[in-house]
């Protein structure tokens, strides 16, 4: 039977989603985590591996000649040296479009955090401020409606499209900037116009040489001081020091991110103490339903590869 090793199983299954769907398909072994120094030893003579964020380099391919299949348990696959994978005849697959709903939902949790300020007001109430209040209500900051505001979307794949649908449901005016226009899209604008017009700007494009560091001192200077920026895509879009300086100088109203340039977060990350900055630890993809969907696609990918008809191949 094919031997499969899961290198960083804790991310997808911290205890609530067992790997039993693999029973009878492969002989499998699960490592909760694998350090860079342990990768070669953990792979050993495995025919196949599942992984999420483990780097697979040329050196690892050279040291693991029995490896024939890598199932990346994510949409992004930049952790794999694809050139070496092809040279070694290793099939690499990914999990496309599994997290559309959950990531779009996370985007709006950020947006509503800023507009409704639920966390801020709940903390104030629990501190006793409502008990001491002379009026039946109070608010500690400016609340705002989404209806009529402009939602800018950078990138219009599956997630961008879902964010657009949700924005329209809130009555927002939606504009977008994308390299691949599609029929039925909202108003398409240049990146410069997207920056200038958006009240809420959310990033959903692939990270490429063209989009790397696209949020920087110059681009931030084009945004409204009242605008909010959301990033649930890739930390590499952002020059973090430029963004922290912008926030601390009230250049924009706020930033919310689920991704950073370095993950886990570095102790000296300039966004750690920036004003009006909200950061979650890369969890937009993590609802149980989303991870269950991911496992289902991973099972389909594995079975198709075993049958000699691989799907979702990226190598």
One Martini backbone bead per residue (centre of mass of N, CA, C, O) as a GRO file, in nm:
protein
  315
    1UNK     BB    1   0.099   0.034   0.017
    2UNK     BB    2   0.077   0.353   0.026
    3UNK     BB    3   0.292   0.603   0.160
    4UNK     BB    4   0.184   0.854   0.397
    5UNK     BB    5   0.275   1.193   0.496
    6UNK     BB    6   0.202   1.420   0.756
    7UNK     BB    7   0.370   1.717   0.846
    8UNK     BB    8   0.116   1.945   0.935
    9UNK     BB    9  -0.171   1.855   1.085
   10UNK     BB   10  -0.269   2.079   1.290
   11UNK     BB   11  -0.389   2.294   1.104
   12UNK     BB   12  -0.636   2.116   1.000
   13UNK     BB   13  -0.603   1.913   1.275
   14UNK     BB   14  -0.653   1.998   1.618
   15UNK     BB   15  -0.906   1.754   1.679
   16UNK     BB   16  -1.189   1.780   1.483
   17UNK     BB   17  -1.040   1.628   1.213
   18UNK     BB   18  -0.992   1.343   1.114
   19UNK     BB   19  -0.797   1.101   0.902
   20UNK     BB   20  -1.004   0.858   0.825
   21UNK     BB   21  -1.034   0.898   0.509
   22UNK     BB   22  -0.756   0.721   0.466
   23UNK     BB   23  -0.872   0.465   0.518
   24UNK     BB   24  -0.769   0.219   0.280
   25UNK     BB   25  -0.580   0.397   0.086
   26UNK     BB   26  -0.348   0.440   0.303
   27UNK     BB   27  -0.040   0.453   0.464
   28UNK     BB   28  -0.037   0.656   0.760
   29UNK     BB   29   0.135   0.953   0.890
   30UNK     BB   30   0.139   1.186   1.176
   31UNK     BB   31   0.245   1.522   1.197
   32UNK     BB   32   0.190   1.807   1.359
   33UNK     BB   33   0.502   1.886   1.322
   34UNK     BB   34   0.771   2.042   1.112
   35UNK     BB   35   1.082   2.104   1.089
   36UNK     BB   36   1.329   2.178   0.873
   37UNK     BB   37   1.521   1.949   1.003
   38UNK     BB   38   1.279   1.710   0.971
   39UNK     BB   39   1.177   1.654   0.683
   40UNK     BB   40   1.347   1.416   0.574
   41UNK     BB   41   1.286   1.220   0.807
   42UNK     BB   42   0.970   1.225   0.783
   43UNK     BB   43   0.954   1.124   0.493
   44UNK     BB   44   1.161   0.934   0.389
   45UNK     BB   45   0.993   0.658   0.211
   46UNK     BB   46   0.774   0.813   0.098
   47UNK     BB   47   0.537   0.856  -0.162
   48UNK     BB   48   0.368   1.066   0.016
   49UNK     BB   49   0.240   1.407   0.084
   50UNK     BB   50   0.119   1.622   0.332
   51UNK     BB   51   0.080   1.988   0.325
   52UNK     BB   52   0.115   2.338   0.395
   53UNK     BB   53   0.410   2.512   0.507
   54UNK     BB   54   0.622   2.326   0.387
   55UNK     BB   55   0.934   2.323   0.266
   56UNK     BB   56   1.027   2.218  -0.076
   57UNK     BB   57   1.332   2.136  -0.189
   58UNK     BB   58   1.584   2.018  -0.371
   59UNK     BB   59   1.721   1.871  -0.132
   60UNK     BB   60   1.469   1.703  -0.061
   61UNK     BB   61   1.432   1.558  -0.327
   62UNK     BB   62   1.715   1.426  -0.328
   63UNK     BB   63   1.663   1.276  -0.033
   64UNK     BB   64   1.360   1.172  -0.166
   65UNK     BB   65   1.323   0.941  -0.413
   66UNK     BB   66   1.025   0.814  -0.339
   67UNK     BB   67   0.887   1.065  -0.413
   68UNK     BB   68   0.558   1.134  -0.600
   69UNK     BB   69   0.371   1.309  -0.390
   70UNK     BB   70   0.203   1.637  -0.343
   71UNK     BB   71  -0.028   1.762  -0.100
   72UNK     BB   72  -0.160   2.065  -0.085
   73UNK     BB   73  -0.335   2.223   0.200
   74UNK     BB   74  -0.386   2.451  -0.033
   75UNK     BB   75  -0.372   2.695  -0.270
   76UNK     BB   76  -0.098   2.765  -0.208
   77UNK     BB   77   0.252   2.665  -0.363
   78UNK     BB   78   0.531   2.827  -0.286
   79UNK     BB   79   0.675   2.593  -0.107
   80UNK     BB   80   0.737   2.471  -0.389
   81UNK     BB   81   0.974   2.330  -0.601
   82UNK     BB   82   0.867   2.284  -0.916
   83UNK     BB   83   1.117   2.225  -1.082
   84UNK     BB   84   1.207   1.983  -0.905
   85UNK     BB   85   0.950   1.821  -0.926
   86UNK     BB   86   0.969   1.773  -1.230
   87UNK     BB   87   1.257   1.647  -1.232
   88UNK     BB   88   1.137   1.406  -1.023
   89UNK     BB   89   0.831   1.333  -1.092
   90UNK     BB   90   0.641   1.518  -0.914
   91UNK     BB   91   0.327   1.547  -0.795
   92UNK     BB   92   0.133   1.855  -0.767
   93UNK     BB   93  -0.122   1.965  -0.544
   94UNK     BB   94  -0.422   2.147  -0.480
   95UNK     BB   95  -0.678   2.371  -0.315
   96UNK     BB   96  -0.937   2.495  -0.470
   97UNK     BB   97  -1.197   2.700  -0.361
   98UNK     BB   98  -1.257   2.634  -0.036
   99UNK     BB   99  -1.253   2.957   0.109
  100UNK     BB  100  -1.451   3.171   0.005
  101UNK     BB  101  -1.664   3.214   0.230
  102UNK     BB  102  -1.474   3.260   0.478
  103UNK     BB  103  -1.309   3.502   0.370
  104UNK     BB  104  -1.542   3.692   0.310
  105UNK     BB  105  -1.644   3.694   0.600
  106UNK     BB  106  -1.383   3.815   0.722
  107UNK     BB  107  -1.388   4.082   0.580
  108UNK     BB  108  -1.664   4.170   0.720
  109UNK     BB  109  -1.559   4.158   1.006
  110UNK     BB  110  -1.370   4.397   0.966
  111UNK     BB  111  -1.561   4.612   0.864
  112UNK     BB  112  -1.758   4.593   1.116
  113UNK     BB  113  -1.554   4.667   1.327
  114UNK     BB  114  -1.534   4.966   1.227
  115UNK     BB  115  -1.845   5.054   1.203
  116UNK     BB  116  -1.966   4.921   1.494
  117UNK     BB  117  -1.784   4.869   1.745
  118UNK     BB  118  -1.836   4.619   1.937
  119UNK     BB  119  -1.582   4.573   2.109
  120UNK     BB  120  -1.561   4.857   2.230
  121UNK     BB  121  -1.852   4.863   2.362
  122UNK     BB  122  -1.839   4.609   2.529
  123UNK     BB  123  -1.598   4.696   2.704
  124UNK     BB  124  -1.739   4.945   2.821
  125UNK     BB  125  -1.975   4.802   2.956
  126UNK     BB  126  -1.799   4.597   3.131
  127UNK     BB  127  -1.667   4.859   3.281
  128UNK     BB  128  -1.950   5.039   3.356
  129UNK     BB  129  -2.055   5.277   3.166
  130UNK     BB  130  -2.367   5.216   3.157
  131UNK     BB  131  -2.424   5.233   3.456
  132UNK     BB  132  -2.321   5.553   3.459
  133UNK     BB  133  -2.525   5.640   3.262
  134UNK     BB  134  -2.774   5.895   3.187
  135UNK     BB  135  -2.837   5.732   2.935
  136UNK     BB  136  -2.966   5.481   2.720
  137UNK     BB  137  -2.713   5.581   2.550
  138UNK     BB  138  -2.387   5.523   2.382
  139UNK     BB  139  -2.082   5.656   2.219
  140UNK     BB  140  -1.715   5.632   2.136
  141UNK     BB  141  -1.784   5.668   1.827
  142UNK     BB  142  -1.806   5.650   1.487
  143UNK     BB  143  -2.078   5.549   1.321
  144UNK     BB  144  -2.154   5.335   1.024
  145UNK     BB  145  -2.266   5.287   0.708
  146UNK     BB  146  -2.246   5.096   0.409
  147UNK     BB  147  -2.443   5.235   0.259
  148UNK     BB  148  -2.289   5.402  -0.022
  149UNK     BB  149  -2.028   5.283  -0.014
  150UNK     BB  150  -1.695   5.213  -0.127
  151UNK     BB  151  -1.589   4.907  -0.276
  152UNK     BB  152  -1.265   4.778  -0.309
  153UNK     BB  153  -1.124   4.540  -0.551
  154UNK     BB  154  -0.825   4.341  -0.554
  155UNK     BB  155  -0.926   4.122  -0.736
  156UNK     BB  156  -1.136   3.860  -0.933
  157UNK     BB  157  -1.202   3.602  -0.802
  158UNK     BB  158  -1.379   3.411  -0.600
  159UNK     BB  159  -1.351   3.604  -0.358
  160UNK     BB  160  -1.405   3.875  -0.491
  161UNK     BB  161  -1.691   3.799  -0.584
  162UNK     BB  162  -1.810   3.746  -0.300
  163UNK     BB  163  -1.754   4.027  -0.187
  164UNK     BB  164  -1.931   4.171  -0.388
  165UNK     BB  165  -2.200   4.043  -0.304
  166UNK     BB  166  -2.193   4.146  -0.012
  167UNK     BB  167  -2.172   4.446  -0.073
  168UNK     BB  168  -2.442   4.468  -0.226
  169UNK     BB  169  -2.619   4.371   0.016
  170UNK     BB  170  -2.525   4.650   0.172
  171UNK     BB  171  -2.525   4.886  -0.059
  172UNK     BB  172  -2.270   4.896  -0.219
  173UNK     BB  173  -2.015   5.034  -0.408
  174UNK     BB  174  -1.852   4.860  -0.672
  175UNK     BB  175  -1.502   4.816  -0.730
  176UNK     BB  176  -1.235   4.714  -0.969
  177UNK     BB  177  -0.909   4.538  -0.994
  178UNK     BB  178  -0.791   4.361  -1.291
  179UNK     BB  179  -0.623   4.143  -1.525
  180UNK     BB  180  -0.912   3.963  -1.559
  181UNK     BB  181  -1.169   4.021  -1.719
  182UNK     BB  182  -1.526   3.983  -1.659
  183UNK     BB  183  -1.831   3.896  -1.686
  184UNK     BB  184  -2.024   4.086  -1.458
  185UNK     BB  185  -1.866   4.301  -1.350
  186UNK     BB  186  -1.780   4.554  -1.201
  187UNK     BB  187  -1.636   4.832  -1.196
  188UNK     BB  188  -1.351   4.921  -1.380
  189UNK     BB  189  -1.023   5.006  -1.256
  190UNK     BB  190  -0.761   5.145  -1.162
  191UNK     BB  191  -0.545   5.140  -0.908
  192UNK     BB  192  -0.548   5.443  -0.853
  193UNK     BB  193  -0.859   5.470  -0.841
  194UNK     BB  194  -0.907   5.267  -0.620
  195UNK     BB  195  -0.757   5.426  -0.400
  196UNK     BB  196  -0.921   5.700  -0.421
  197UNK     BB  197  -1.235   5.578  -0.392
  198UNK     BB  198  -1.209   5.404  -0.147
  199UNK     BB  199  -1.344   5.316   0.169
  200UNK     BB  200  -1.299   5.005   0.098
  201UNK     BB  201  -1.006   4.793   0.083
  202UNK     BB  202  -0.954   4.474  -0.086
  203UNK     BB  203  -0.736   4.191  -0.103
  204UNK     BB  204  -0.726   3.929  -0.401
  205UNK     BB  205  -0.456   3.877  -0.523
  206UNK     BB  206  -0.188   3.763  -0.644
  207UNK     BB  207   0.146   3.689  -0.570
  208UNK     BB  208   0.375   3.895  -0.737
  209UNK     BB  209   0.605   4.095  -0.876
  210UNK     BB  210   0.374   4.314  -0.929
  211UNK     BB  211   0.234   4.297  -0.619
  212UNK     BB  212   0.468   4.342  -0.464
  213UNK     BB  213   0.453   4.609  -0.255
  214UNK     BB  214   0.186   4.780  -0.340
  215UNK     BB  215   0.179   4.862  -0.038
  216UNK     BB  216   0.282   5.194   0.005
  217UNK     BB  217   0.362   5.510   0.040
  218UNK     BB  218   0.241   5.595  -0.236
  219UNK     BB  219  -0.034   5.445  -0.234
  220UNK     BB  220  -0.137   5.551   0.043
  221UNK     BB  221  -0.145   5.859  -0.045
  222UNK     BB  222  -0.418   5.807  -0.228
  223UNK     BB  223  -0.583   5.770   0.008
  224UNK     BB  224  -0.814   5.811   0.221
  225UNK     BB  225  -0.832   5.905   0.552
  226UNK     BB  226  -1.121   5.731   0.577
  227UNK     BB  227  -0.991   5.468   0.503
  228UNK     BB  228  -0.996   5.108   0.453
  229UNK     BB  229  -0.779   4.818   0.498
  230UNK     BB  230  -0.771   4.482   0.353
  231UNK     BB  231  -0.593   4.157   0.439
  232UNK     BB  232  -0.644   3.804   0.310
  233UNK     BB  233  -0.392   3.711   0.134
  234UNK     BB  234  -0.089   3.875   0.147
  235UNK     BB  235   0.184   4.011   0.305
  236UNK     BB  236   0.356   4.096   0.038
  237UNK     BB  237   0.188   4.359  -0.039
  238UNK     BB  238   0.335   4.485   0.218
  239UNK     BB  239   0.484   4.766   0.362
  240UNK     BB  240   0.491   4.775   0.692
  241UNK     BB  241   0.628   5.044   0.765
  242UNK     BB  242   0.457   5.227   0.587
  243UNK     BB  243   0.187   5.152   0.720
  244UNK     BB  244   0.252   5.231   1.010
  245UNK     BB  245   0.310   5.527   0.948
  246UNK     BB  246   0.032   5.590   0.833
  247UNK     BB  247  -0.134   5.521   1.085
  248UNK     BB  248   0.026   5.707   1.294
  249UNK     BB  249  -0.055   5.964   1.078
  250UNK     BB  250  -0.351   5.937   0.962
  251UNK     BB  251  -0.369   5.840   0.653
  252UNK     BB  252  -0.561   5.621   0.762
  253UNK     BB  253  -0.816   5.468   0.953
  254UNK     BB  254  -0.741   5.151   0.871
  255UNK     BB  255  -0.625   4.808   0.950
  256UNK     BB  256  -0.677   4.468   0.820
  257UNK     BB  257  -0.539   4.136   0.909
  258UNK     BB  258  -0.447   3.775   0.827
  259UNK     BB  259  -0.161   3.872   0.717
  260UNK     BB  260   0.199   3.831   0.688
  261UNK     BB  261   0.523   3.834   0.609
  262UNK     BB  262   0.551   3.696   0.897
  263UNK     BB  263   0.498   3.345   0.996
  264UNK     BB  264   0.496   3.415   1.260
  265UNK     BB  265   0.504   3.685   1.433
  266UNK     BB  266   0.711   3.938   1.483
  267UNK     BB  267   0.826   4.125   1.747
  268UNK     BB  268   0.915   4.370   1.523
  269UNK     BB  269   0.656   4.436   1.406
  270UNK     BB  270   0.520   4.742   1.308
  271UNK     BB  271   0.203   4.649   1.354
  272UNK     BB  272   0.177   4.580   1.662
  273UNK     BB  273   0.162   4.921   1.742
  274UNK     BB  274  -0.042   5.026   1.559
  275UNK     BB  275  -0.280   5.221   1.461
  276UNK     BB  276  -0.573   5.096   1.372
  277UNK     BB  277  -0.499   4.774   1.416
  278UNK     BB  278  -0.598   4.456   1.277
  279UNK     BB  279  -0.513   4.115   1.388
  280UNK     BB  280  -0.510   3.790   1.256
  281UNK     BB  281  -0.395   3.433   1.271
  282UNK     BB  282  -0.466   3.295   0.999
  283UNK     BB  283  -0.824   3.226   0.997
  284UNK     BB  284  -1.011   3.252   0.740
  285UNK     BB  285  -0.982   2.922   0.670
  286UNK     BB  286  -1.076   2.776   0.974
  287UNK     BB  287  -1.335   2.668   0.959
  288UNK     BB  288  -1.463   2.362   0.984
  289UNK     BB  289  -1.608   2.352   0.709
  290UNK     BB  290  -1.357   2.431   0.543
  291UNK     BB  291  -1.167   2.197   0.631
  292UNK     BB  292  -1.356   1.973   0.535
  293UNK     BB  293  -1.345   2.053   0.238
  294UNK     BB  294  -1.044   2.018   0.207
  295UNK     BB  295  -1.032   1.715   0.268
  296UNK     BB  296  -1.213   1.627   0.032
  297UNK     BB  297  -1.019   1.728  -0.193
  298UNK     BB  298  -0.770   1.570  -0.101
  299UNK     BB  299  -0.897   1.294  -0.152
  300UNK     BB  300  -0.949   1.331  -0.454
  301UNK     BB  301  -0.659   1.384  -0.536
  302UNK     BB  302  -0.538   1.117  -0.436
  303UNK     BB  303  -0.716   0.919  -0.593
  304UNK     BB  304  -0.645   1.026  -0.875
  305UNK     BB  305  -0.345   0.965  -0.860
  306UNK     BB  306  -0.365   0.658  -0.809
  307UNK     BB  307  -0.540   0.624  -1.086
  308UNK     BB  308  -0.377   0.819  -1.307
  309UNK     BB  309  -0.578   1.105  -1.271
  310UNK     BB  310  -0.486   1.387  -1.206
  311UNK     BB  311  -0.578   1.671  -1.004
  312UNK     BB  312  -0.490   1.984  -0.940
  313UNK     BB  313  -0.235   2.051  -1.101
  314UNK     BB  314   0.095   2.246  -1.053
  315UNK     BB  315   0.358   2.084  -1.194
   0.00000   0.00000   0.00000
